[in-house]
Amino acid sequence: MRSSDLRVALFSGNYNYVRDGANQALNRLVDYLLRHGAQVRVYSPTTDTPAFEPAGELVSLPSVPIPGRGEYQFSTGLGAQIKEDLARFDPHIVHLSSPDVAGHRALTWARAHGIPVLASVHTRFETYPRYYGFGFVEPVFVALLRRFYKRCDAIVAPSASMIAELREQGMHDDIGTWSRGVDRGIFTPHQRDLQWRRALGIADDDMAIGFLGRLVLEKGIDIFAETMVELRKRNVPHQVLVIGEGPAKDFFAEKVPEAKFVGFQQGRELGRAVASMDVLLNPSVTETFGNVTLEAMACGVPVVAADATGASSLVVDGETGYLVPPRDVAAYVQKLSTYSDNPDLRRSHGQAGANRADEFDWDAINGAVAETYLRLIEQRRPDKAASA
């Protein structure tokens, strides 16, 4: 079998109704598969106001809004019609990108029909409760995730650090790499726009510390805010540039009143905003891969990030930025102060990051996933022959 022969059923918790790194990676994968002749059918909750046009054919799953986070939907299962649709499509492989109800039901359906299952890990769901006062349930989340992933034929994760974490948690023995790429037509140092900065009140010689991502607590915005408070106390000159929207915007604005909020950006406007930072501060520990970290690096912006799965495989400490112990505000302040005192060091680290970003090519990355599909299908063939 070749990639062009594949029929892939992809299940997503959020394929295109919110723009984030996970669903954009899934859309790029589907686009790659379709361009190479494969057939793909995508099953996901949908909305009347999607964030962007989906790649491939999209089948709507039954779902309900998540309480308190209405921008997200939660699947409630498959139902007879979805199962009939799956049977007609007759996939060679099922790809699960979210351990939600539909993911569990699709996994059971695939196992019952002798179809291999690949799961991709996009975020550290087990860490979310700690941001909402329920950190004590994290071991339960880990156990539930382990049960889900153990039932799959294999899993893929976007970085070596995340793979190591999954192995330590006992999630699976067969774990491959599905990294992430970056669009160098959008994210490039040439997008830096001093006039755009000036219009925001950021002078040419100001150090603009950027935040990039959805404004939600699990992105570490509390640590970002505490770090800015300490910088003010120590009279470290800086500006704050916030790119993104989300339900915690008011919290962020109250804690960081000096911030310049430019809202949601996309395309070349996003590249301009990122390249116009002087340093990205990314304190999040919930990502499996730091998409925003890679985008900043591609723009020649050094990164100060939590030494966690989202950044530790991307940032070369002391060369393209700095890795800091998670939630160590004093350490964040120290590294940002170093950059404030030494603009030449910022530029040097930024150039090194831009050079490293050249290694992340989307087609090569997605081709590795197609190869994983083919391997798992081939591994299942002896089982089918024995049961015939």
N, C-alpha and C positions, 0 to 999 in steps of 0.2 A: 504493500500500500504506500501511496505517496501523499504529500500534503494536499494535493489537488483532489484526492479521492475522499477526503474527510467529510463527515457530517458531525458537527459539534453542537450539542445542546448546552448553552451557557446560562447559568442561573445567577442573577445579581439582585442584591437588595436595593440597589439604587443605580440604575444604568444611565439615566440622563436627566432626572428631574432636579438634581442638585449638582453643580459643577465642583468636583473635588478630584484629588489626584487618583483615587482608586477607580472611579468610573471612567475617567479619561483614559487611564491605562487599559481598561477593558475595551473601550471603544477603539483604541488604536490596535489592540490585538485582533478584534473582529475585522477591522478594515484590512489588516495584513492578511488574515486568512482568506477573506473574500478576494483580494487582489491576486492570491495565489491559487484560486480555483476551488477552494473548499466551500461547503455549505454550512451556514451557521444560523441557528435559531436561538434568539435571546429571550429568556423568560424573566420578567421583572415587574414590580409594582410600577405604575405609571401615573402621570398627572396631566391635567389639561394645560398646564403652563410649564413645559419642560425647559431646562436650562439651555439645551442645544439639541440639534437633530441627531438621532442615534445612528450609529453605523449598523447596518444589517436589519433583519426583520425582527421586530419586537412584539412579543406576546405578553399581554397584560396579566399579571397575577393578582388575585384578590388580596386586598391589604387594608389596613386602618392606620390613621396617623398615630405617631408615637406621642404619648401624653407629655406635654410640656415642650416638645420639639416637633411642632406641626409641619416643619419643612421636610421631615422624613416620614416615610411610610414603613409599616411593618407587615410583612407577608403573613397571611393566615393559613396558608397551605396551598395545595394544588387543585383539588377538586376533579371531578370526573372529566370535564371538558379538557383540562390541561393534560391529564393523563392520556386521553384519546389523541390529543395533538402530538404528544411525545411519541406515542406508538406509531402514528402515521409517519412522522419524521424519521423514526428508526435510527437514532444517532449511534455512531460508532463509539463515542465517548461523551460523558457528562462532566462539565466543568462547573464547580461550585465556588462562588466567590464570597459567600456570606453564610455563616452558620446560623441562619434564621430558620423559621418554621418551614418555609418552602425548601430551603437547602436540605434540611433533615428529611423531608418527604421525598425530595428528588433523589437523595442518596439511597433511601429504602427502595424506591422504584427501580433505580439502576441496578442495585444488587440483586433484586428479584429477577431481573431480565438478563443477568450476566454481562452487564455493560460496565467497563472500567470507569472509575471516577477519579478526577484530579481536582483537588481543592487548592485555591490560591489564597494566601494570607495577606491581607491589605492593611489591617490595623490591629492594634493590641487591645482587643475588646476587654480583656480581663483587667486592664488598668483603669477603665472608665469609672467604676464605682467609687474610687478614691477621691474623685473630683466632686462628688455629689454627697459626701458624708457616709458612704456605705463601703468603705475600704475593707471592712471585716468579711465581706462576701467574696473577695477576690479569689480565695482558694476554691470556692464552689464554682466560680466561672472557669477557672483553670481546669477543673475536673470535667465540666461539661464540654469544654472545647476539646479536651483530650479524647473523650468518648467519640465526638463527632469526627475528628481527624483520623483517629485510629481505624475507623470504618472505611476510609477512602483508600484507594490503591496507592496514592502518593500525594504529596503536597509540594507546592512551590512557594518560595518566599523571596523578597526582593533584595536581600543583602546577606552577606556572610554572617554579620552580627545577629540578624534575626534568625537565621538557620541555627546558629549556636544556641540561641535562647529556646527555640522550639525543641531542639534535641535535649537540652537540659530539663525541659518540662515534660519530656517523654511523649511528645505529640505524635511522632512517627519515626520510622527508620529510613524511609525513602523520602528525602527532602532535597529538591533541586532548586536552582536559582532562576527566578524570573525577575530580572532587574528592571530598571526604569530608564528611559531615555529622556532627551531634552531637545526641543525644537530650536536649533541654532539660527533659524531664520527670524525667531522672535527674541530669544534670549542671547544677547551679545553685548559686549562693552560699548559698541558703537551706538547703542540706543540711549546712552546717558544724555540727558537734556538739562543743561544748567538753567536755561530760560524757564523751563517747566518748574524746576525747583524754586527759582526766584519768585515765581507767581504764587507759590505756597508760603513764601516768607522764609525760605531756607537759603542762606547766603552761600556763595561758592566755596568759602573756606570753612563752613560749618560741617561738623561730622553728623550726618543723618543716620540714626540707628533705625533700621527698618523691622517691621513685623509684617509677615506675609502669610495669609491663611484665613480660615473661617474664625470668626470671633466667638469662640466657645471655650469654656473652662478647660476642657481636656487638652487644649493646645498650649497650656502653660501660661496663659495670659496673666495669671496672678503673680507668677515669678517674674515675668517681664515687667509688670507694673512695679513690684517691689524693687527691682533693679533700677528702674528709672528714678524712684524716690531716693534711693541711696546716691545715685549720681548727682541729683540736685543738692542733696545735703553736703556732698563733698565738692560742690562747685565745679564739677567736670563739665566743660562746655559740650553741648550736644543739642540736636534736634531729634524729634521722633516722627517717623513716617509710617503710617499704618495703612496697609493695603488689604482690603477684605471687608466683608459684612458678616453679621451673625447676631444671635440673640443676646450675647454678652457685650454688645457694643457700649451700652450705657454704663456698665460696670467699668469697662476699659477707659471710657472717656472721663469718668469721675476720678479714677485712680491716676490717670496720666493726662491731666488737663492741657499740657503743652503740646499734645500730639496733633499732627496734621492727618486727618482722616480723609483718604481719597476714595474710599468705597471699593466696590467690586470693579476689577479691571480685567480685560481680556485682550488677546491678540497683541498687536504691536504696542497698544497703550499699556498693557501689563509689562511687556519687556522694557518699555521706557521707564515705568515706575520703579521696577526692580533695579535697573542699571543706574538709576539716579540716587539710590542709597549709597552710603559709604561703608556700612557693615550691616549684615543681617544678624539679628539676635533670635535664635530659635530654641526656646527652652522646653519644647514638647518632648515627652517620652512615650507617646502613644503610637507613633508611626512605626511601620515596619521598614519604610524607606522614606528618606527626606526629600520629597519632590521639590519643595520650596528651597531646600538647601542646594540641590543640584541646579535649580534655575538661577539662584543668586550666584553660584560659582561660575556658571556659564556667562553671566553678565560681568564677570570680573570683580565681584563683591566678596570680600572675606566674610567668613561665617563664624560666629561664636555660638556654639550649640551644646545642648546637654549630651553628655557622653552616654548615649543610649542607642537603641537599635536604629532609630531613624537617621542618625548622622554619623555614627562611629565608623561606618564603612565608606563614608564619603569624605569627611573632613580629615585631612592629614594634619594632626596637631602641630602647631608651630610652623606650618608650611603654607596651608591654604586657609587657615583660621585657627580656632582654639576649641578644644573639647573640655567641658567643665562638668564636675560632678552634679548630677541632677539636683535642682532646688538649692544649690549653693549660691545664694545671692552675692555674697562677698566675693566669690571667685568670678562671677559674671562681671561685677563692677571692676575688679582688678584687670581683667582682660580688655574690657572696653576702655578703661583709662589708659592702658598701654597704647591702644590704637589712637586715642585722642591726642596723646603726646607725640605720636610718631606717624604722621601721614604717609611717609615713604614706606613704612612697614605695611600699612593698609594696602597700598598700591601693589607692593611686591606679593603679598599673600593673595590679593585679588587676581593678579596675573597667573599665579600658580594654579589657582582654582579654575580659571578659564581654560588653561591647558589640560587639566585633569578632566574637565567636562567633555572634551573631545572624544573620550573613550566610550561614551554612552550613545550608541547608535540604535534607534528604535527597531529597524528591520532585523538586525542581528539578534537583538534581545527577544523579539517576538518569534523569530524563527526557532529559538531554543524551546519555546513552549510547544510549537507544532511538533518538534522532534520528541518531546516528552509524550505528547498524545500518541504518536506512532509507536513509541516504545511500550507504553502501557497496553495498547491494543494488541501488539504482537505477543506480549506476555500472557494475555488472556486466551490466546488461540488454543494452546494445549488443553486448557480447562474445557473449552467448548467441544473439542474433539472427543475428550474423555466422556463427556455427558451426552454425546449424540447417540 
